[in-house]
Amino acid sequence: MSKSSKAVKKPMLLLFASLFMVSVALTGCGDESNNKAASTEPSKSPGSGTEATSKALDHSKPLTITVFDNAANYQGEQKGWYGKLIKDKFNITLNILAPQIAGDQLYKTRSAAGNLGDLLIVNNNQLEELIPAGLIMDLTGKLKNTQNLSKYVDNHFKPFNAAFQKVNPDGKIYALPTFEADTSPTTYSEQIPYSSPIMPWDYYKGVGAPKLNNLDDLLNVLQLMHEKYPKTPDGKPIAPITLWKDWDSRGTMENARWLSNWYGYEQPEGTTTMQLNAKGDVVPLIDDNSMYKKILQFYFKANQMGLVDPDSPTQDWNKVSEKLTNKQVLLLWYSWETGFYNSIERGKKGDGNVAIPIADTHIIQASDAYYGNGRAFAIGSKANDPDRIMEFMDWLASPEGLRYYVNGFEGFNYEKTADGKFKLTEVGQTAFQKNTPVPDQYGGGGYQDGQSKLNTMIISDFAKDPLTGEFYNSNYWAATIEANKTALTTDWQNTYQAENATDYYLKHKMIDIVPNINTSLGSDSSDIKNKRSQISDYVKNTSWKMVFAKNQAEFDKLWEMMKKDVTGLGWNDVFASDTEKAQRIVKMRADALAKK
């Protein structure tokens, strides 16, 4: 694990998230040094990805691209500054279809009709169906003519597509994996684990900053904080814990899935019945000692103590994001959630959300997504003008496209320094949180409202910008690191004697960093698919009922009933399939470590 350890010896977690980290959650989860956002012609700037193709393509006709996007938290036309940018640059409009909003049936309906969309952002396991069904296009030849994507063909795209050997025996390139980093297969670059306990530093210190040994201690400190800080300064109610249903897409309660990672168990992509630890142990979700049950019990107890937001059963992510922006939530568990509230100005006052370690946790953390991360870009087989869609995709992977997507636009969000690197402007430091108005010349509206709604990217923000030699992620710019030396960061560092959260967890042997495996785990047979669907619906619904059970007896009754009923729905067959997938992951991780 030497490479991973070395990678995190960096300054303390920057306590306002990069524009990218926040946008992952809300809309998109780019840019260009000459920043011609208001131009009506495609840019010919170096690295823009349009030089090689723009002359050959006709941009005079408007093109609306229907984007089927499994990552999106927004449905409809891309508007605002990003919409204007791509309209002026390519004369295209994005019309986004979001299963996370419309429901899983959207995929079934559109794929059955033979046309999922023009540009597709789909889960890896869906490629097992889309390739043989002829619903996505062979991109092998088209990639040869791209300026940016062509660089990733041999080391990234070919290996990813070759994994679909049962449906792609010729090794053609049908899809481009998302969030590809250019570090290494075993490096973890982030300064905080993707999921870990995070709370407001000023509120935590306000109740004495007691050491947290376990989840019961966490509940107790949340109760103390809530009693002392029941409302925001402007009178909005504060919820210790807030939950939401609309991300429950893996057959389980998503909020419970991620807290399981705190204790070393993950639920791999494409599985719904089990959890896996770093040693390769597989535990059924319905095992009485499973981490999934432990986290459901944690939420149940929290609700019994009056600590769970009563809006949880009915609210969606958009409502939650509003509460995060207003500091109305005490417990966060995604690293990027800090960006909804944190800022340098608040950090100077010691105000912001930070990692608060719990002594008995042992986090499982995937390394940088060198091979991509769970989803892929593809072009529908019936796409209108696929060459222009390919041009757009190539631009997304260009330095210009990445800067716009990750950091906004030069002169508004960031500017050049004397040494040729970048730094955030005063506006850029809080543009997302404040939804700062954007100048009319760039599209107007609020900055947050106008960000890219694709919610994913082909290349990660943990790739190096050739113009600056620094990551696209603005948290890791030298100027940001220097600016972020605030009372908040230094107080945290002095308290925990660590440079950042990941450094702390590594020093105390409270984290396992495992190779990030991105591959196809195979498609389900029709029998398994039907059983999985029924089991998934049952588990999700019952999990929510358990959290809001009236007492422990009802919680236990629901658990026992679920164990019995899912067995009747074919649990053993689905679990056997998931176990086989898990063993493949274990082997691939071992192979990656052996090559390190």
URLIN-V220362 format. One line per field, one symbol per residue. ss: DSSP state (a for helix, b for strand, c for the rest). phi: phi as a letter, one per 20 degrees, with the letter a starting at -180 (. if undefined). burial: b if it has 24 or more other ideal C-beta (glycine too) atoms within 12 Angstrom, else e. A space follows every 10 residues. Layout:
ss=???
phi=???
burial=???
This chain:
ss=caaaaaaccc ccccccccaa aaaaaacccc bccccccccc cccccccccc cccccccccc ccbbbbbbbc cccccbbcca aaaaaaaaaa cbbbbbbcaa aaccaaaaaa aaccccccbb bbbaaaaaaa cccccbccca aaacccccaa aaaaaaaaaa aacccccccc cccccbbccb cccccccccc ccccbbbbbb aaaaaacccc ccccaaaaaa aaaaaaaacc bcccccbcbc bccccccccc cccaaaaaaa aaaccbcccc cccbbbcccc cbbbcccccc aaaaaaaaaa aaaacccbcc ccccccaaaa aaaaacccbc cbbbaaaaaa cccaaaaacc ccbbbccccc ccbbbbcccc ccccbbbbbb cccccaaaaa aaaaaaccaa aaaaaaaccb cccbbbcccc cbbbcaaaaa aaaaccbcca aacccbaaaa ccccccccbc cccbcccccc bccaaacaaa aaacccaaaa aaaaaacccc aaaaaaaccc bbbbcccccc cccccaaaaa aaaaaaaaaa aaaaaaaccc caaaaaaaaa aaaaaaaacc aaaaaaaaaa aaaaaaaaaa aaaaac
phi=.ffffffefc gggfecffgf gffgeecdf. rafelefefd dgfdfgmfnd gfcffedeef efcededecf efdbcpffcm ffffgfffec mccededcgf deoffgffff fffnbfqedd ccfgffffef fffmecefdg ffffeeedfg fdffecffff fffeffdcfe mfddbdfelf edebfcedef ebggcafcbf ffffffdnlf fdeaffffff fffffffecf cfgenffddg cccbefdfdd nbfgffgfff ffdncddfgn dcdbccdfen fdcfgeffdf fffffgfffg ffffemdegf fgfdedfgff fffffeldce ddcdgfffff cfbfffffem drecfcfdge fbfdcffgef eobncbebdf fdfelfffff fffffgeegf fffffecncf ndebbedfen edbffffffc gfgelggegg fdpmmefffe fgefmabfdf fecefffdmd gffffdfgff gffefdgfff fffffdlbfa ffgfffgeld bdedgeecbe enefffffff ffffffffff ffgffffdff bfffgfffff ffgfffffeo gfffffffff fffffgffff ffffef
burial=eebbeebbeb bbbbbbbbbb bbbbbbbbbb bbbebbbbbe ebbebebbbb bbbbeebebe eebbbbbbbb bbbbbeebbb bbbbbbbbbb bbbbbbbbbb beebebbeeb beeeebbbbb bbbbbbbbbb beeebbbbbb ebbebbbbbb bbbeebbbbb bbbbeebbee ebbbbbbbbb bbbbbbbbbb bbbbbbbbbb bbbbbebebe ebeebebbbb bbbbbbeebe eeeeeeebbb bbbbbbbbbb bbbbbbbbbb bbbbbbbbbb bbbbbbbbeb ebbbbbeeeb bbbbbbbbbb bbbeeebbbe ebbebbbbbb bbbbbbbbbb bbbbbbbbbb bbbbebbeeb bbbbbbbbee bbbbbbbbbb bbbbbbbbbb bbbebbbbbb bbbbbbbbbb bbbbbbbbbb bbbbbeeeee bbbbbebbbb bbbbbbebee ebbeebbbbb bbbbbbbbbb bbbebebbeb bbbbbbbbbb bebbebbbbe bbbeebebbb bbbbbbeeeb bbbbbbbbbb bbbbeeebbe bbebbbbbbb bbbbbbbbbe eeeebeebbe ebbeebeebb bebbbbbbbb bbebbbebbe ebbeee
